[in-house]
Amino acid sequence: MSDQFIQPFIDFKDLVIQNLPSVLIGIIFLVVFIFLGVFFRSVARKRLQKRISDRLLTNFIGRAIFLFMLVFGVVIFLNQIGLGKAAGGLLAGAGVSAIILGFAFKDIGENFLAGFFLAFSRPFSIGDVIEVEALRGRVKALNFRNTHIRTFEGKDIFVPNAMLIKNPLINYTRDGLLRYDFTVGLDYGDDILKASRLMIEILEKEPRIEHNEELKPFVLLKEFGTSTVNIQIFYWVNAINFTSQIAVLQTEIMNKVVTELLREGYSLPADIVELKIYQEGQPIPLQIKPNADSEGIRNELSK
């Protein structure tokens, strides 16, 4: 009885010892292909970076090369240890498996394919500032399943690639230019044209904004408000340095415009609120209630 129980383990040990050389050779092949994958990935990245400035695409191609070499090494390893049929079945059934896994892991497969589309269509590059579904940040990496962006609040967000394909994607830094604007309200009695020329002069003296022929700052009369004539000021900035510096620049420009307008005697009135009481011929219903301070003042005055 004990011999029947021990014999399978003895047979298994003998089988392992008999096949040990094949297993070791298979492991060596697997390790070699892993190192080859790392080597070819590095070579591909270096050569592609000389021809393509987009690091996102080069990194994605490098990962794909490494994955291909890894799969090839696993197939050779299985064939070497006597699982050639399993390796052949793995390759032959790849199409069927892809269909089955596609239904089972629909989201994963969808994001994986979306990663390929993003890598080759290149709507953004590493370092670009993008926004999708109210998520805005700088692109750090594109992986097979998701894209890593870092917001200006310091949050690291991993956005599914399919989300970037399906929804409108805004790239703030693709061409390196962004237009900003703000509104100034002037009094109806002010000289609007003269004030507009003054604001243009202020913007033309600012070296940190764009002054090309097609990107010159300009002003428009936006609307006639309740108590002000609203003037909208437009200017272009270099969006490559899309950080808090742009917000600081806008604050400084707005401060310069307001300071110069006030210095030149222009009024910047607040909204005027008109109260109407529909009780003609009757007193206004106001009542002043005395408090402790008013009683003290009244006593002092009576002395």
Secondary structure, DSSP 8 states (H G I E B T S, - for coil): -HHHHHHHHHHHHHHHHHHHHHHHHHHHHHHHHHHHHHHHHHHHHHHHHHH---HHHHHHHHHHHHHHHHHHHHHHHHHHTT-HHHHHHHHHTHHHHHHHHHHHTHHHHHHHHHHHHHHHH-S--TT-EEEETTEEEEEEEE-SSEEEEE-TTS-EEEEEHHHHHHS--EESSSSSEEEEEEEEEE-TTS-HHHHHHHHHHHHHT-TTS--STTS--EEEEEEE-SS-EEEEEEEEEE-TT-SHHHHHHHHHHHHHHHHHHHHTT--------------TTS---------HHHHHHHHHHH-
